[in-house]
Amino acid sequence: MGGSASKTAEGKTAEEQMNHVGEEVSQAAQDELFTSSTDSAAKWEADKKAPQDVLDKIHGLFQQATAGDASGEPPANEGMKAKFEAWTANKGMYKEDAMAAYTNFINEKKAEYGGA
């Protein structure tokens, strides 16, 4: 998200919605947070700020959120195999839950690695 956060139909930023315990987050707000989180993750990977195990977990949650359960055999390449295993660790998780877990994990790591 850039300089000013956009407001949802409820008149709150997505982050304001996430900060209210017990308040359900609208799909539009969740989508906005997810997009913002992907920007941070891409920056961390490009800048080599986050360790590989963190990037693997991010990849696994992203894949689960966007594609659902992993299928097939793990790749032979060790780097790709670690990403695949991080994805399969989320097997059975609903896409919406994976999206929320992804966003929450990125938010937890922003203090350490910075935002996008």
C-alpha positions, 0 to 999 in steps of 0.5 A, spaced: 500 500 500 502 506 498 502 513 502 494 513 503 491 506 505 484 505 501 478 505 505 473 499 504 465 499 503 465 499 511 469 506 511 475 503 514 482 501 512 484 493 511 489 494 517 483 497 521 479 491 520 484 486 521 486 490 528 479 489 531 478 482 535 472 479 533 470 483 527 470 479 521 474 482 515 470 483 508 473 479 502 475 486 499 479 488 505 482 481 505 484 481 498 487 488 499 491 486 505 493 479 501 496 484 495 500 488 499 503 482 503 505 479 496 508 486 495 512 485 501 514 478 500 517 480 493 521 485 495 524 481 501 526 475 496 529 480 491 533 484 496 535 477 499 532 480 506 529 474 509 532 467 510 530 461 505 526 458 510 521 464 511 521 465 504 519 457 503 513 458 508 511 464 505 511 461 498 507 455 501 502 459 504 501 463 497 500 457 493 495 454 498 491 461 498 491 461 490 492 454 488 489 450 493 492 443 495 499 441 492 499 435 488 504 430 485 511 428 486 516 433 490 521 436 485 528 433 485 531 440 485 532 442 493 530 449 493 524 447 489 523 441 493 523 445 500 518 450 497 513 444 495 514 441 502 512 448 505 506 448 500 504 441 502 504 443 509 498 447 508 494 441 505 487 441 507 487 449 509 481 453 506 484 458 501 481 463 505 484 461 511 491 460 507 490 467 505 489 470 512 495 466 515 499 469 509 497 476 511 498 475 518 505 471 517 507 477 513 505 482 518 509 479 523 515 479 519 514 486 517 518 489 523 524 484 521 524 485 514 520 492 512 514 493 508 513 494 501 
